[in-house]
Amino acid sequence: MENFGLDVWSNKNYIIENSEIKLNYKSMPSILEIIKKIRSNDVRGPILLRFPHLIKKQIKNLYSYFHKAIKENNYQGSFNAVFPLKVNQFPWAVDAITKQGAEFNYGLEAGSKAELVLAMSQSKLKSNITVNGFKDKEMITLGFIAAQSGHNITITIEGLGELKTILEVARESSLRVPNIGIRVKLHSSGSGIWAKSGGMDSKFGLTSTEIIKAISLLKESNLLNYFTMLHFHIGSQMTDIAPLKKALREAGNIYAELKKMGASSLCSINIGGGLAVEYDQHTHTKSHNYSIEEFSSSVVFLLKEIMNVKNVAHPNIFTESGRYIAASHCVLVAPVLELFTQDYQESLLNLKEKNPPLIEELEDLNKSLNNKNAIEYLHDALDHMESLFTLFDLGYIDLQDRSNAEILVHNIIKKALYLTHTHNNDELKQLQVKLQERYLVNVSIFQSLPDYWGLKQHFPIMPIHHLNSTPRRAASLWDITCDSDGEICFDPQKPLYLHDINLNEEDYFLAFFNVGAYQETLGMNHNLFTHPSEYTIKIDDEGYKIQNSFESKNILQILKSIGYNENNILQKLKQDLLSSNFITEKEKNDTLAKLETFVEQNGYLRTTN
């Protein structure tokens, strides 16, 4: 994997220069420089960096490619997009999305009452709001209030019961009626992990029979003129474009039929989300088979073709692809706390004046290892190791001999793998898997990468420095939670190799990319590790500015957030300490000062400089 797959997943957002990864934008600051500046203020633990210019880039790309396809196909409808708030509701993410999308009239999508209130409060009045998901009378009334306030809002019906509630609210109030959309339950489904959100077994949408009934109800209530949008969604992170094309043909024909049935105000078709982001770092495992250009061109061409055949005006096109917009703008950076094979450093050897013959042979192999004999000596070392384990079990060598054997064999293997890294044989690959290094990283996978834990969704991972040297250690990553599932295992099909670093001499930082979609909203406080400290980085031609700093909750705030009284906890801790008979008054005061400092820090580890 050259350059950690930057050419596969980074969309030219980053470059490697002077052994560091840098933003490929304007003044091109290095991520290491930014992290060092933040950490100089005694910030410890993982750090989440937001880059608003990457949101702007994605929004611009989305609109540009659809506008290009519309022009090339002489398409008569417009293109519109909204951001699904479920993808990332955090304040500085939404702030960046609304500000960067303002010139495109980029809107928001809500799927709950809280999200609807957020959308109403954060949207410009002219931008679109779409409302999806299951709704009660209160949520539907909120939609009426949004319309009354001047918002361009569309409430999508997920079932006939919701339509009946809309009709009820319209009868009972004098509020302005919002636009109405109908989600259709297509026979077509998507591809990938989230394909079940489309198709006939989806929990959302109306069947053909229900749609006909909905049109009848709208006519009876004289509200058919508010029916403006047909909506479908076949799944997030679509890996293959073929199912989308099939769904477009099905939905497009339904749209045309509804127009012929008298739905004269119907003017828009919402294709939902699903536009994929590249998470994989290896060409052979790329997670989708199409580009944004093919995606936009296919949508426009197919809808034009269907409408022309049916002699129906081209509909306005809406998308709700939030992952595509938000994923790339966040980078999670965390320091490595420990490499677990550092216990095998040669400096820890404690050879005796007289050692067992096999130990003497291992020492000789270790000293005389070279390119020519590496494989042969590697085999000898492994054989000796098995023999020494047997001798230990039988009581012929002691624990110090075993320790020396483990250190010598580990170093022989390590040197042999370095010397033979250009060899491509199964034995060496298996040894790398067996002897992988475990990197303890100051992060919680459950909090910051929940899709890896829950779905084995991979994310691009790489060090942010030392990029002038080739990494050779097959790497597994362990997080700091007290849970064995908090591990990103070495995968021979998608291998991650990292550097062999002496952490006693320097820090080593890893970055996790494309974490701006869903990871924050789904993150859980397992072991009471909370959201990492976050910072917005605004880059210009002269340099960069660190804005919107939001430090991770301290320990007392964490406990308060789940219902504890922070004052009672602190008072109890102080009371127990001050009543102790085991230390002097001066020691009590000194210890109390330490205690107060500790509980006002975040819960991540502070063992790095």
Sequence and secondary structure as in RCSB ss.txt:
>XXXX:A:sequence
MENFGLDVWSNKNYIIENSEIKLNYKSMPSILEIIKKIRSNDVRGPILLRFPHLIKKQIKNLYSYFHKAIKENNY
QGSFNAVFPLKVNQFPWAVDAITKQGAEFNYGLEAGSKAELVLAMSQSKLKSNITVNGFKDKEMITLGFIAAQSG
HNITITIEGLGELKTILEVARESSLRVPNIGIRVKLHSSGSGIWAKSGGMDSKFGLTSTEIIKAISLLKESNLLN
YFTMLHFHIGSQMTDIAPLKKALREAGNIYAELKKMGASSLCSINIGGGLAVEYDQHTHTKSHNYSIEEFSSSVV
FLLKEIMNVKNVAHPNIFTESGRYIAASHCVLVAPVLELFTQDYQESLLNLKEKNPPLIEELEDLNKSLNNKNAI
EYLHDALDHMESLFTLFDLGYIDLQDRSNAEILVHNIIKKALYLTHTHNNDELKQLQVKLQERYLVNVSIFQSLP
DYWGLKQHFPIMPIHHLNSTPRRAASLWDITCDSDGEICFDPQKPLYLHDINLNEEDYFLAFFNVGAYQETLGMN
HNLFTHPSEYTIKIDDEGYKIQNSFESKNILQILKSIGYNENNILQKLKQDLLSSNFITEKEKNDTLAKLETFVE
QNGYLRTTN
>XXXX:A:secstr
 GGGGHHHHSTT EEEETTEEEESSTT  BHHHHHHHHHTTT  S EEEE HHHHHHHHHHHHHHHHHHHHHTT 
 S EEEEEEGGG   HHHHHHHHHHTGGGT EEEE SHHHHHHHHHHS TTSEEEE S   HHHHHHHHHHHHTT
 EEEEEESSHHHHHHHHHHHHH  S   EEEEEB  S    STTGGGSSTT SSSB HHHHHHHHHHHHHTT GG
GEEEEE    SS S SHHHHHHHHHHHHHHHHHHHTT TT  EEE  S       SSGGG S S  HHHHHHHHH
HHHHHHHHHHT    EEEE  HHHHHGGGEEEEEEEEEEGGGGG GGG    SS  HHHHHHHHHHHH  TTTHH
HHHHHHHHHHHHHHHHHHTTSS HHHHHHHHHHHHHHHHHHHHHTTT   HHHHHHHHHT EEEEESS HHHH H
HHHHH     EEESS TTS   EEEEEE SSS TT EE   TTS  EE    TTT   EEEEES  SSHHHH   
GGG    EEEEEEE SS EEEEEEE   BHHHHHHHTT  HHHHHHHHHHHHHT SSS HHHHHHHHHHHHHHHT
SBSS     
